[in-house]
Amino acid sequence: MSQLCNLKLYPFVKSTKGVEYVLNSLTFGNKNGKVRNTLRQNGRGYMHILPKSYDYQSCQLHKIIDKYLSTFHVPLCTIRKESFDRNRYDDGKRGYRNLGLVLSGIGLVVALCDAPSFTKVDFTEKRFFRAAQYGNIPDLKKALADGVDVNARHPLGWTALQTAAINGKVQVIKFLLERGADVNAGDQFVNVYRSAMDKGWHSLDVLMYREEEFSDRLNNKATYQGFTALHYAVLADSKECVKALLDAGADPTIENEAGHRAVDYARDGEIKEMLIKHAVRYDEIQREKEAEERRRFPLEQRLKQHIVGQEGAISVVASTIRRKENGWVDEEHPLVFLFLGSSGIGKTELAKQLAGYIHKNKPDGFIRLDMSEYQEKHEVAKLIGAPPGYVGHDDGGQLTKLLKKSPSAVVLFDEVDKAHPDVLTVLLQLFDEGRLTDGKGKTIECKNAIFIMTSNLASEEIAQHAMQLRAEAERVLSQRLDKNDDGDQEPEHIEISRNFKDHVVRPILKAHFRRDEFLGRINEIVYFLPFSRAELIKLVARELEAWAARARDRHMVELKWDREVLSALADGYDPHYGARSIKYEVERRVVNQLAAAHERGQLGKGSCVQLKAKWHENGVSIGLSVRPPGVKDFVEITNNDYLIKKVDSTF
């Protein structure tokens, strides 16, 4: 009992609130020797369990005790290093034999009363987790009635449902599930040492709480982050708990941080068969749900929510992905795309949105490599890892490490035309058979991955050809409007001709890559065209909406504009820089004025700013009008915007 109390006192060593009061209340008198011997009883006090590297002098509790035991020749902080003479413990006064138990009990009471973690709310939650651990349904009901959330987490990261699962309390599991417990919640507890580091606790404290308030049957060195209640029920080898969780909708396909499902921890028998059966059924249900979702909300619509224009590129990519999702694809070869077009036109953004759709926005589902970093021959080692005997052999390659972690990821090779030819040679095997051998000789299978390359090759030719096609489409539309007088018609969808692809684009690609086998492994070459006038208006509107949101959130300023402003800002579009030129135009002509007005104190909280376009003989400027809070009329402020001159420049 004394040893248990001393262990309970140890977490209180760092916080000495109330300790001095307790020590002051003790009458040491001439009995300091007795107290010293009692504190050192059998050489096993709270000082005994501290490590040798512990800084005794920095602990306030030890200093307080040393103050009361100052008459000793040797201070208390050196007691741990001394040997204890058992004969000095008993000098004929048997009343002091139980003083060790008394002092340890006092330490336990002080720790429980003064420790900051034992507030009223924490005590209620502690009772809640204890009830889940020992199957006390009445205490669970009382804790929930007192306002405890059924999905509340222990300070170290686990839930009550996971506690009940690891301890095989099937009735508690059913009760918590009826009260709305999240059956698929993952454990946030990593391991004893990592959790102690994250919380700033001592590892002994974490170990004690883990064993006493969760389970003492688990390996303390293992990692449990991401474990669900189903994982713990399998570890407990409780068929009833596993069945209760599966009946409540537990997902048997969820993987923990180590990438293991619950079935991976099951022994051969009924539990493993049950998990496999439910996993197959769950996968079928999920596929049906995903198919219904794709029919209701096609991929083209999802991508158009984030991508302005580029309907042709979106259509090609969506059609190819649809083949893969529905099983109409060669499973022995990965999908390979080559995105061609000028800078800032949406190539990288389309790859990101595609990865987010396929992998549900998981970070590991998108791998991006800037190929401008692989312009030298020796940098192939960065991609697949250095061979044995070279520096960095144990580190692995940048691509192979990520593909090994997520073999079905969307991999973006940005600006692939800047890479060294030997790097492209390495990619041949990857694009053809969907596998790659790293520097250690290990083969990584990634046939389910999607590889996307971007390049600015032939961007000038593509842009000129697209503008010619768009001009022709607008001319045809104008003639049609003159005949039909129908103002609701839109220009026809333009498409790059097969003749242009074969006789203009492909020779440029072949001249640069110098190998037909590389181009032959590309499933689809996707062309990105310059923005039309209507698409530029959408881009400007999106950029202004983003700045309006920032102004509202950061400065409590409302921002308004009309279509003339959108048209004036769209004139700043540069085909060489794509959407980035629109972003820079808004920053130069609008945001700069807003920042200057804010610095002069003309924009206060609650103000409303109206953007106006002012047309002049030489161009158009953007002006600001401010309406302070509580005022009805707008007040025009100084316009520092420059004029856009209509000058036709040839380069």
C-alpha positions as a printed NumPy array, in Angstrom:
array([[  0.   ,   0.   ,   0.   ],
       [  2.837,   2.352,   0.899],
       [  4.551,   1.666,  -2.408],
       [  1.309,   2.329,  -4.34 ],
       [  0.794,   5.62 ,  -2.519],
       [  4.369,   6.632,  -3.249],
       [  3.821,   5.887,  -6.949],
       [  0.689,   7.999,  -6.854],
       [  2.65 ,  10.795,  -5.202],
       [  5.341,  10.823,  -7.876],
       [  3.276,  12.633, -10.593],
       [  2.735,  15.354,  -8.008],
       [  6.472,  16.003,  -7.66 ],
       [  6.412,  18.602, -10.439],
       [  3.533,  20.605,  -8.885],
       [  3.998,  21.559,  -5.24 ],
       [  0.743,  23.421,  -4.608],
       [ -0.407,  22.512,  -1.1  ],
       [  2.638,  20.393,  -0.292],
       [  4.318,  23.043,   1.821],
       [  1.108,  23.451,   3.793],
       [  1.   ,  19.73 ,   4.522],
       [  4.649,  19.655,   5.581],
       [  4.162,  22.73 ,   7.738],
       [  1.297,  20.956,   9.522],
       [  3.592,  18.109,  10.512],
       [  5.385,  18.525,  13.813],
       [  8.846,  17.228,  13.224],
       [ 10.381,  18.564,  16.459],
       [ 13.165,  16.318,  17.717],
       [ 11.971,  13.47 ,  15.553],
       [ 13.62 ,  14.472,  12.314],
       [ 15.599,  11.299,  12.387],
       [ 12.416,   9.26 ,  12.622],
       [ 10.844,  11.135,   9.723],
       [ 13.978,  10.731,   7.636],
       [ 14.025,   7.022,   8.307],
       [ 10.337,   6.782,   7.487],
       [ 10.7  ,   8.649,   4.204],
       [ 13.523,   6.289,   3.374],
       [ 11.647,   3.216,   4.487],
       [ 13.348,   0.118,   3.108],
       [ 15.066,   2.382,   0.6  ],
       [ 11.854,   2.508,  -1.465],
       [ 10.262,   5.952,  -1.345],
       [  9.132,   8.128,  -4.251],
       [ 12.765,   9.179,  -4.525],
       [ 13.701,   5.612,  -5.27 ],
       [ 11.796,   5.337,  -8.524],
       [ 13.391,   8.41 , -10.059],
       [ 16.071,   7.839, -12.711],
       [ 19.693,   8.563, -11.976],
       [ 19.705,  11.367, -14.527],
       [ 16.907,  13.204, -12.678],
       [ 17.828,  16.763, -11.563],
       [ 16.936,  16.615,  -7.882],
       [ 17.946,  20.18 ,  -7.159],
       [ 15.465,  21.565,  -9.736],
       [ 12.455,  19.949,  -8.04 ],
       [ 10.615,  22.283,  -5.666],
       [  9.21 ,  19.426,  -3.597],
       [ 12.685,  18.137,  -2.751],
       [ 13.801,  21.648,  -1.764],
       [ 10.812,  21.986,   0.569],
       [ 11.546,  18.666,   2.253],
       [ 15.229,  19.527,   2.509],
       [ 14.255,  22.726,   4.32 ],
       [ 12.543,  20.714,   7.031],
       [ 15.32 ,  18.136,   7.192],
       [ 18.136,  20.69 ,   7.188],
       [ 19.508,  19.297,  10.409],
       [ 20.603,  16.166,   8.591],
       [ 24.246,  15.848,   7.681],
       [ 23.166,  14.535,   4.247],
       [ 20.266,  16.249,   2.383],
       [ 17.285,  14.278,   1.175],
       [ 18.288,  14.65 ,  -2.464],
       [ 21.218,  12.306,  -1.855],
       [ 19.195,   9.671,  -0.052],
       [ 18.708,   7.646,  -3.201],
       [ 22.437,   7.125,  -3.529],
       [ 22.855,   5.909,   0.059],
       [ 22.275,   2.472,   1.447],
       [ 19.698,   2.207,   4.197],
       [ 20.353,   0.624,   7.525],
       [ 17.232,  -1.27 ,   8.468],
       [ 18.248,  -1.346,  12.164],
       [ 17.905,   2.467,  12.419],
       [ 14.27 ,   2.284,  11.433],
       [ 13.196,   0.824,  14.75 ],
       [ 14.693,   2.473,  17.831],
       [ 12.15 ,   1.162,  20.276],
       [  9.258,   3.485,  19.47 ],
       [  6.871,   1.327,  17.494],
       [  4.478,   4.272,  16.936],
       [  6.627,   5.389,  14.014],
       [  6.374,   2.101,  12.113],
       [  3.179,   3.249,  10.439],
       [  4.348,   6.794,   9.781],
       [  5.419,   5.772,   6.27 ],
       [  1.873,   4.705,   5.442],
       [  0.498,   7.935,   6.92 ],
       [  2.851,  10.191,   4.979],
       [  2.275,   8.244,   1.764],
       [ -1.471,   8.534,   2.297],
       [ -1.126,  12.268,   2.817],
       [  0.841,  12.497,  -0.408],
       [ -1.885,  10.603,  -2.252],
       [ -4.593,  12.896,  -0.883],
       [ -2.626,  16.016,  -1.781],
       [ -1.951,  14.699,  -5.283],
       [ -5.602,  13.864,  -5.872],
       [ -6.835,  17.181,  -4.481],
       [ -4.284,  19.545,  -5.988],
       [ -3.405,  17.905,  -9.319],
       [ -4.876,  20.041, -12.118],
       [ -6.214,  17.047, -14.056],
       [ -8.718,  16.141, -11.36 ],
       [-11.237,  18.906, -11.841],
       [-14.932,  18.223, -11.524],
       [-15.448,  17.74 , -15.244],
       [-12.391,  15.523, -15.591],
       [-13.511,  13.437, -12.645],
       [-16.901,  12.884, -14.308],
       [-15.2  ,  11.806, -17.527],
       [-12.801,   9.63 , -15.546],
       [-15.79 ,   7.9  , -13.96 ],
       [-17.266,   7.522, -17.457],
       [-14.163,   5.75 , -18.798],
       [-13.881,   3.608, -15.678],
       [-17.486,   2.503, -16.104],
       [-16.811,   1.567, -19.733],
       [-13.725,  -0.374, -18.667],
       [-15.465,  -2.412, -15.976],
       [-18.921,  -2.693, -17.568],
       [-20.801,  -0.456, -15.126],
       [-23.921,   0.546, -17.089],
       [-25.534,   2.648, -14.27 ],
       [-22.408,   4.807, -13.979],
       [-22.376,   5.254, -17.738],
       [-25.968,   6.476, -17.672],
       [-25.191,   8.857, -14.824],
       [-22.112,  10.256, -16.589],
       [-24.053,  10.832, -19.807],
       [-26.818,  12.497, -17.8  ],
       [-24.182,  14.811, -16.297],
       [-23.256,  16.016, -19.77 ],
       [-20.366,  13.792, -20.796],
       [-20.117,  13.359, -24.565],
       [-20.452,   9.737, -25.605],
       [-17.575,  10.304, -28.058],
       [-15.376,  12.089, -25.501],
       [-11.72 ,  11.141, -25.611],
       [ -9.404,  10.31 , -22.77 ],
       [ -6.579,  12.843, -22.397],
       [ -4.337,  10.264, -24.039],
       [ -6.608,   9.819, -27.062],
       [ -8.889,   6.759, -26.793],
       [-12.687,   6.644, -26.565],
       [-14.995,   4.807, -24.188],
       [-16.123,   2.48 , -26.995],
       [-12.527,   1.447, -27.631],
       [-12.046,   0.898, -23.893],
       [-15.065,  -1.384, -23.768],
       [-13.892,  -3.265, -26.873],
       [-10.407,  -4.047, -25.563],
       [-11.894,  -5.258, -22.279],
       [-14.596,  -7.39 , -23.943],
       [-17.603,  -5.529, -22.475],
       [-20.225,  -6.309, -25.102],
       [-23.131,  -4.835, -23.135],
       [-21.258,  -1.55 , -22.778],
       [-20.545,  -1.567, -26.512],
       [-24.231,  -1.986, -27.323],
       [-25.189,   0.703, -24.816],
       [-22.694,   3.239, -26.203],
       [-23.682,   2.493, -29.79 ],
       [-27.332,   3.087, -28.917],
       [-26.312,   6.46 , -27.461],
       [-24.597,   7.483, -30.72 ],
       [-20.967,   6.457, -30.251],
       [-18.824,   6.7  , -33.395],
       [-18.14 ,   3.087, -34.282],
       [-15.334,   3.957, -36.727],
       [-13.445,   6.51 , -34.601],
       [ -9.69 ,   5.94 , -34.534],
       [ -7.454,   5.944, -31.471],
       [ -5.124,   8.945, -31.178],
       [ -2.788,   7.189, -28.745],
       [  0.502,   6.377, -30.464],
       [  2.704,   4.624, -27.903],
       [  3.929,   5.315, -24.402],
       [  7.016,   7.315, -25.31 ],
       [  5.547,   9.29 , -28.221],
       [  2.409,  10.176, -26.254],
       [  4.497,  11.211, -23.261],
       [  6.536,  13.487, -25.498],
       [  3.439,  15.028, -27.12 ],
       [  1.68 ,  15.625, -23.792],
       [  4.744,  16.72 , -21.879],
       [  4.211,  13.96 , -19.321],
       [  6.593,  11.468, -17.814],
       [  6.578,   8.117, -19.574],
       [  5.832,   6.392, -16.253],
       [  2.644,   8.453, -15.937],
       [  1.532,   7.534, -19.434],
       [  2.312,   3.877, -18.839],
       [  0.384,   3.89 , -15.571],
       [ -2.697,   5.551, -17.095],
       [ -2.602,   3.25 , -20.127],
       [ -2.49 ,   0.106, -18.026],
       [ -4.9  ,   1.205, -15.305],
       [ -7.499,   3.06 , -17.389],
       [ -7.381,   1.16 , -20.685],
       [ -5.712,  -2.263, -20.664],
       [ -2.61 ,  -3.878, -19.236],
       [ -2.567,  -6.685, -21.815],
       [ -1.173,  -4.676, -24.721],
       [  2.406,  -4.337, -25.862],
       [  3.571,  -0.94 , -24.595],
       [  6.14 ,  -0.593, -27.378],
       [  3.649,  -1.066, -30.215],
       [  1.917,   1.805, -32.039],
       [ -1.87 ,   2.023, -31.802],
       [ -2.647,   5.216, -33.682],
       [ -5.678,   4.753, -35.921],
       [ -6.967,   1.638, -34.165],
       [-10.761,   1.492, -34.171],
       [-12.989,  -0.284, -31.681],
       [-13.097,  -3.191, -34.139],
       [ -9.301,  -3.466, -34.073],
       [ -9.333,  -3.631, -30.275],
       [-12.184,  -6.154, -30.202],
       [-10.123,  -8.404, -32.475],
       [ -7.079,  -7.977, -30.241],
       [ -9.255,  -8.957, -27.267],
       [-10.349, -12.047, -29.253],
       [-13.987, -11.346, -28.342],
       [-16.38 , -12.764, -30.917],
       [-19.408, -11.12 , -29.276],
       [-17.807,  -7.667, -29.364],
       [-16.734,  -8.059, -32.976],
       [-20.243,  -9.133, -33.986],
       [-21.85 ,  -6.241, -32.094],
       [-19.581,  -3.714, -33.797],
       [-20.081,  -5.184, -37.271],
       [-23.853,  -5.227, -36.809],
       [-23.679,  -1.553, -35.85 ],
       [-21.971,  -0.671, -39.129],
       [-18.282,  -0.87 , -38.267],
       [-16.117,  -0.614, -41.363],
       [-13.866,  -3.706, -41.539],
       [-11.826,  -2.112, -44.348],
       [-10.474,   0.786, -42.255],
       [ -6.707,   0.699, -41.92 ],
       [ -4.719,   2.043, -38.992],
       [ -1.668,   4.26 , -39.386],
       [  0.45 ,   1.181, -40.028],
       [ -1.819,   0.209, -42.935],
       [ -3.416,  -2.858, -41.291],
       [ -7.068,  -3.817, -41.181],
       [ -8.724,  -5.48 , -38.21 ],
       [ -8.615,  -8.838, -39.977],
       [ -4.806,  -8.673, -40.012],
       [ -4.811,  -9.067, -36.215],
       [ -7.322, -11.914, -36.101],
       [ -6.426, -15.51 , -35.427],
       [ -7.629, -18.248, -37.737],
       [-11.179, -19.087, -36.793],
       [-14.696, -17.696, -36.678],
       [-13.644, -14.097, -36.049],
       [-11.402, -13.981, -39.098],
       [-14.056, -15.575, -41.315],
       [-16.632, -13.109, -40.005],
       [-14.378, -10.151, -40.783],
       [-13.558, -11.386, -44.288],
       [-17.229, -11.961, -45.054],
       [-18.249,  -8.507, -43.844],
       [-15.324,  -6.875, -45.663],
       [-16.414,  -8.385, -48.982],
       [-19.993,  -7.303, -48.387],
       [-18.909,  -3.857, -47.298],
       [-16.752,  -3.423, -50.404],
       [-19.698,  -4.349, -52.617],
       [-21.961,  -1.863, -50.867],
       [-19.327,   0.857, -51.149],
       [-18.86 ,   0.189, -54.869],
       [-22.591,   0.434, -55.412],
       [-22.743,   3.702, -53.497],
       [-19.825,   5.139, -55.447],
       [-21.365,   4.076, -58.761],
       [-24.648,   5.732, -57.819],
       [-22.788,   8.856, -56.758],
       [-20.935,   8.946, -60.086],
       [-24.19 ,   8.634, -61.98 ],
       [-25.769,  11.395, -59.956],
       [-22.751,  13.7  , -59.985],
       [-20.413,  12.912, -62.932],
       [-16.712,  13.578, -62.75 ],
       [-16.942,  16.336, -65.369],
       [-19.196,  18.381, -63.091],
       [-16.9  ,  17.881, -60.12 ],
       [-13.857,  19.082, -62.032],
       [-15.666,  22.084, -63.528],
       [-16.348,  23.345, -60.017],
       [-12.618,  23.999, -59.62 ],
       [-11.371,  24.417, -63.195],
       [-12.408,  27.38 , -65.362],
       [-12.8  ,  26.469, -69.018],
       [-10.75 ,  23.61 , -70.507],
       [-13.858,  21.596, -71.293],
       [-11.994,  19.52 , -73.866],
       [ -9.238,  18.563, -71.435],
       [-11.742,  17.771, -68.671],
       [-13.779,  15.601, -71.042],
       [-10.755,  13.554, -72.126],
       [ -9.511,  12.981, -68.585],
       [-12.961,  12.18 , -67.201],
       [-13.66 ,   9.667, -69.975],
       [-10.39 ,   7.834, -69.302],
       [-10.956,   7.736, -65.535],
       [-14.507,   6.476, -66.105],
       [-13.109,   3.496, -67.999],
       [-10.834,   2.721, -65.074],
       [-13.557,   3.068, -62.426],
       [-15.933,   0.758, -64.233],
       [-13.389,  -1.937, -65.05 ],
       [-12.954,  -1.198, -68.774],
       [ -9.195,  -0.821, -68.666],
       [ -6.063,  -2.9  , -69.111],
       [ -5.098,  -3.77 , -65.538],
       [ -1.55 ,  -4.709, -66.532],
       [ -0.603,  -1.145, -67.496],
       [ -1.042,   2.159, -65.636],
       [ -2.727,   5.215, -67.111],
       [ -0.316,   7.846, -68.473],
       [ -1.311,  11.401, -69.477],
       [  0.667,  14.216, -71.063],
       [ -0.792,  17.696, -70.454],
       [  0.298,  20.273, -73.037],
       [ -0.339,  24.008, -72.868],
       [  1.053,  27.331, -71.752],
       [  1.84 ,  28.202, -68.154],
       [ -0.909,  29.077, -65.682],
       [ -3.703,  27.477, -67.651],
       [ -4.845,  24.746, -65.266],
       [ -2.661,  21.694, -65.93 ],
       [ -1.385,  21.245, -62.375],
       [ -4.727,  22.184, -60.839],
       [ -6.533,  19.533, -62.872],
       [ -4.062,  16.903, -61.635],
       [ -4.639,  17.979, -58.019],
       [ -8.411,  17.876, -58.34 ],
       [ -8.238,  14.476, -59.995],
       [ -6.148,  13.106, -57.117],
       [ -8.56 ,  14.611, -54.597],
       [-11.503,  12.928, -56.312],
       [ -9.903,   9.487, -56.602],
       [ -8.307,   9.348, -53.139],
       [-10.887,  11.374, -51.16 ],
       [ -8.383,  14.217, -50.503],
       [ -5.893,  11.98 , -48.695],
       [ -2.428,  13.602, -48.624],
       [ -0.687,  10.394, -49.707],
       [ -2.887,  10.153, -52.792],
       [ -1.021,  12.899, -54.684],
       [  2.701,  12.833, -55.458],
       [  4.26 ,  15.833, -57.176],
       [  7.792,  15.893, -58.54 ],
       [  9.291,  19.008, -60.112],
       [ 11.347,  17.584, -62.966],
       [ 13.443,  20.746, -63.203],
       [ 15.313,  19.267, -60.222],
       [ 16.415,  16.296, -62.365],
       [ 18.326,  18.049, -65.137],
       [ 21.593,  16.202, -64.511],
       [ 22.397,  12.578, -65.248],
       [ 23.475,  11.686, -61.7  ],
       [ 20.163,  12.914, -60.293],
       [ 18.525,   9.678, -61.36 ],
       [ 19.658,   8.426, -57.944],
       [ 17.38 ,  11.019, -56.32 ],
       [ 14.44 ,   9.433, -58.091],
       [ 14.977,   5.742, -57.317],
       [ 17.674,   5.862, -54.614],
       [ 21.448,   5.544, -54.612],
       [ 22.961,   2.126, -55.413],
       [ 24.712,   0.092, -52.679],
       [ 27.974,   1.596, -51.488],
       [ 27.022,   5.187, -52.271],
       [ 26.036,   7.954, -49.871],
       [ 22.288,   8.001, -49.228],
       [ 21.706,   4.363, -50.108],
       [ 19.624,   3.78 , -46.971],
       [ 17.482,   6.866, -47.569],
       [ 15.776,   5.561, -50.695],
       [ 14.505,   7.515, -53.683],
       [ 12.023,  10.371, -53.634],
       [  9.66 ,   8.574, -55.989],
       [ 10.134,   4.998, -54.813],
       [  9.538,   5.848, -51.148],
       [  6.249,   7.593, -51.899],
       [  5.055,   4.946, -54.36 ],
       [  5.823,   2.21 , -51.871],
       [  3.621,   3.993, -49.35 ],
       [  0.774,   4.646, -51.816],
       [  1.014,   2.421, -54.943],
       [ -2.256,   3.773, -56.411],
       [ -1.432,   7.464, -56.089],
       [ -1.755,  10.142, -58.766],
       [  1.84 ,  11.037, -59.678],
       [  2.541,  14.398, -61.311],
       [  5.814,  14.901, -63.193],
       [  5.729,  18.678, -63.55 ],
       [  7.63 ,  20.206, -66.512],
       [  8.868,  16.823, -67.693],
       [ 10.578,  18.395, -70.716],
       [ 13.264,  19.799, -68.379],
       [ 14.373,  16.39 , -67.084],
       [ 17.554,  14.646, -68.255],
       [ 17.033,  11.918, -70.914],
       [ 18.327,   9.246, -68.519],
       [ 15.533,  10.123, -66.117],
       [ 13.016,   9.537, -68.885],
       [ 14.641,   6.169, -69.529],
       [ 13.881,   5.166, -65.955],
       [ 10.259,   6.162, -66.502],
       [  9.899,   3.828, -69.499],
       [  9.629,   0.747, -67.309],
       [  7.297,   2.587, -64.951],
       [  4.891,   3.614, -67.715],
       [  4.978,   0.273, -69.536],
       [  4.645,  -2.407, -66.862],
       [  3.7  ,  -0.321, -63.834],
       [  6.681,  -1.288, -61.735],
       [  9.923,   0.31 , -60.668],
       [ 13.108,  -1.114, -59.13 ],
       [ 14.739,   1.072, -56.499],
       [ 18.408,   1.394, -55.571],
       [ 18.137,  -1.505, -53.122],
       [ 16.925,  -3.888, -55.811],
       [ 13.332,  -4.024, -54.536],
       [ 10.548,  -3.895, -57.106],
       [  7.555,  -1.652, -56.439],
       [  4.293,  -2.602, -58.148],
       [  2.178,   0.439, -59.039],
       [ -0.088,  -0.671, -61.875],
       [ -3.062,   1.122, -60.296],
       [ -1.253,   4.458, -60.218],
       [ -2.066,   7.321, -62.593],
       [  0.902,   9.187, -64.054],
       [  0.504,  12.731, -65.372],
       [  3.245,  14.699, -67.132],
       [  3.002,  18.408, -67.871],
       [  4.99 ,  20.323, -70.467],
       [  5.086,  23.715, -72.179],
       [  6.281,  22.194, -75.452],
       [  4.342,  23.455, -78.497],
       [  2.409,  25.866, -76.251],
       [  2.829,  28.75 , -78.719],
       [  1.564,  26.666, -81.633],
       [ -1.362,  25.331, -79.608],
       [ -2.348,  28.824, -78.45 ],
       [ -2.232,  30.302, -81.955],
       [ -4.192,  27.411, -83.427],
       [ -6.803,  27.636, -80.655],
       [ -7.258,  31.384, -81.132],
       [ -7.761,  30.852, -84.853],
       [-10.376,  28.199, -84.173],
       [-12.091,  30.426, -81.593],
       [-12.171,  33.374, -83.987],
       [-13.716,  31.14 , -86.65 ],
       [-16.306,  29.874, -84.163],
       [-17.22 ,  33.431, -83.151],
       [-17.556,  34.435, -86.804],
       [-19.908,  31.515, -87.448],
       [-21.906,  32.421, -84.372],
       [-22.172,  36.05 , -85.476],
       [-23.559,  34.981, -88.847],
       [-26.022,  32.667, -87.138],
       [-27.206,  35.442, -84.832],
       [-27.765,  37.753, -87.801],
       [-30.016,  35.144, -89.383],
       [-31.878,  33.835, -86.341],
       [-31.728,  36.89 , -84.059],
       [-31.25 ,  34.602, -81.063],
       [-28.945,  36.176, -78.471],
       [-28.806,  33.138, -76.199],
       [-26.586,  31.026, -78.419],
       [-22.979,  30.373, -77.409],
       [-19.9  ,  29.787, -79.582],
       [-19.389,  26.24 , -80.717],
       [-17.007,  24.046, -78.772],
       [-13.593,  24.17 , -80.426],
       [-11.413,  21.083, -80.73 ],
       [ -7.839,  20.564, -81.86 ],
       [ -7.854,  18.787, -85.231],
       [ -6.159,  15.457, -85.793],
       [ -4.133,  16.954, -88.624],
       [ -2.717,  19.617, -86.301],
       [ -1.809,  16.999, -83.674],
       [ -0.003,  14.738, -86.148],
       [  1.774,  17.327, -88.284],
       [  2.523,  20.121, -85.812],
       [  2.557,  18.9  , -82.203],
       [  3.945,  15.386, -82.554],
       [  7.068,  16.42 , -84.533],
       [  7.88 ,  18.945, -81.784],
       [  7.523,  16.284, -79.091],
       [  9.573,  13.779, -81.075],
       [ 12.332,  16.301, -81.694],
       [ 12.62 ,  17.018, -77.97 ],
       [ 12.258,  13.551, -76.432],
       [ 14.028,  11.834, -79.377],
       [ 12.354,   8.502, -78.825],
       [  9.124,   7.028, -80.108],
       [  8.95 ,   4.387, -77.384],
       [  8.509,   7.094, -74.752],
       [  5.657,   8.81 , -76.611],
       [  4.125,   5.444, -77.394],
       [  3.555,   4.716, -73.706],
       [  1.305,   7.772, -73.262],
       [ -2.395,   6.9  , -73.215],
       [ -3.74 ,  10.413, -73.804],
       [ -2.168,  13.711, -74.847],
       [ -4.421,  16.418, -73.383],
       [ -4.4  ,  19.925, -74.88 ],
       [ -5.064,  23.013, -72.758],
       [ -6.273,  26.052, -74.701],
       [ -6.084,  29.794, -73.917],
       [ -9.067,  31.253, -72.069],
       [-11.968,  32.796, -73.909],
       [-13.449,  36.177, -72.939],
       [-16.246,  34.592, -70.907],
       [-13.763,  32.389, -69.071],
       [-11.611,  35.409, -68.251],
       [-14.626,  37.111, -66.674],
       [-15.129,  34.023, -64.493],
       [-11.473,  34.043, -63.469],
       [-11.628,  37.715, -62.454],
       [-14.849,  37.113, -60.507],
       [-13.285,  34.2  , -58.61 ],
       [-10.206,  36.242, -57.743],
       [-12.298,  39.177, -56.497],
       [-14.501,  36.823, -54.481],
       [-11.408,  35.382, -52.808],
       [-10.184,  38.873, -51.862],
       [-13.665,  39.857, -50.695],
       [-13.651,  36.879, -48.335],
       [-10.224,  37.878, -46.988],
       [-11.354,  41.483, -46.49 ],
       [-14.447,  40.323, -44.623],
       [-12.606,  37.851, -42.391],
       [ -9.475,  39.88 , -41.641],
       [-10.685,  43.501, -41.675],
       [-14.511,  43.289, -41.527],
       [-14.736,  45.232, -44.808],
       [-17.345,  44.459, -47.464],
       [-16.223,  44.523, -51.093],
       [-18.598,  45.05 , -54.057],
       [-18.146,  45.448, -57.822],
       [-20.066,  45.326, -61.105],
       [-19.529,  43.661, -64.469],
       [-17.676,  46.658, -65.9  ],
       [-14.955,  46.123, -63.317],
       [-14.696,  42.464, -64.313],
       [-14.351,  43.431, -67.969],
       [-11.719,  46.068, -67.226],
       [ -9.597,  43.651, -65.18 ],
       [ -9.967,  40.908, -67.793],
       [ -8.143,  43.142, -70.263],
       [ -4.963,  42.497, -68.292],
       [ -4.852,  38.855, -69.427],
       [ -1.544,  37.693, -70.905],
       [ -1.699,  34.37 , -72.817],
       [  1.917,  33.633, -71.88 ],
       [  1.156,  33.568, -68.137],
       [ -2.434,  32.321, -68.135],
       [ -4.552,  32.729, -65.021],
       [ -1.563,  34.041, -63.069],
       [ -1.703,  37.258, -65.096],
       [ -5.302,  37.792, -63.888],
       [ -4.208,  37.225, -60.301],
       [ -1.393,  39.766, -60.619],
       [ -3.695,  42.254, -62.367],
       [ -6.189,  42.184, -59.498],
       [ -3.413,  42.604, -56.949],
       [ -1.88 ,  45.571, -58.79 ],
       [ -5.049,  47.483, -59.611],
       [ -7.375,  46.644, -56.715],
       [ -5.547,  45.214, -53.723],
       [ -2.834,  47.885, -53.811],
       [ -5.49 ,  50.596, -53.552],
       [ -7.259,  48.789, -50.728],
       [ -4.012,  48.456, -48.774],
       [ -3.185,  52.159, -49.271],
       [ -6.671,  53.237, -48.171],
       [ -6.429,  51.002, -45.125],
       [ -3.062,  52.501, -44.208],
       [ -4.492,  56.054, -44.457],
       [ -7.332,  55.078, -42.136],
       [-10.034,  55.386, -44.79 ],
       [-11.166,  51.762, -44.347],
       [-12.547,  51.063, -40.902],
       [-14.304,  48.042, -39.556],
       [-17.794,  47.739, -40.978],
       [-16.988,  49.799, -44.083],
       [-18.274,  48.952, -47.556],
       [-16.058,  49.428, -50.627],
       [-17.52 ,  49.783, -54.128],
       [-15.214,  49.162, -57.09 ],
       [-15.988,  51.249, -60.171],
       [-14.559,  51.266, -63.685],
       [-13.851,  54.688, -65.206],
       [-13.457,  54.76 , -68.947],
       [-11.152,  57.298, -70.593],
       [ -9.948,  57.985, -74.071],
       [ -6.742,  56.039, -73.493],
       [ -8.195,  53.184, -71.485],
       [ -9.913,  52.395, -68.195],
       [ -9.049,  52.834, -64.516],
       [-10.457,  51.276, -61.329],
       [-11.734,  53.63 , -58.652],
       [-12.758,  53.037, -55.024],
       [-15.754,  54.462, -53.183],
       [-16.091,  53.9  , -49.45 ],
       [-19.199,  53.98 , -47.286],
       [-18.263,  54.202, -43.59 ],
       [-20.491,  52.391, -41.076],
       [-23.683,  54.29 , -40.309],
       [-23.472,  56.423, -43.493],
       [-25.775,  56.013, -46.496],
       [-23.681,  57.573, -49.27 ],
       [-20.408,  56.377, -50.754],
       [-17.397,  58.682, -50.662],
       [-14.899,  58.467, -53.502],
       [-11.278,  58.23 , -52.424],
       [ -8.135,  59.145, -54.326],
       [ -7.614,  56.938, -57.332],
       [ -4.034,  55.839, -57.806],
       [ -4.819,  53.299, -60.505],
       [ -3.026,  53.7  , -63.783],
       [ -4.739,  53.79 , -67.134],
       [ -4.802,  50.777, -69.394],
       [ -3.719,  52.018, -72.739],
       [ -4.993,  50.276, -75.798],
       [ -1.742,  49.755, -77.557],
       [ -1.262,  46.865, -79.926],
       [  2.228,  45.522, -79.357],
       [  3.923,  42.898, -81.456],
       [  6.718,  40.762, -80.112]])
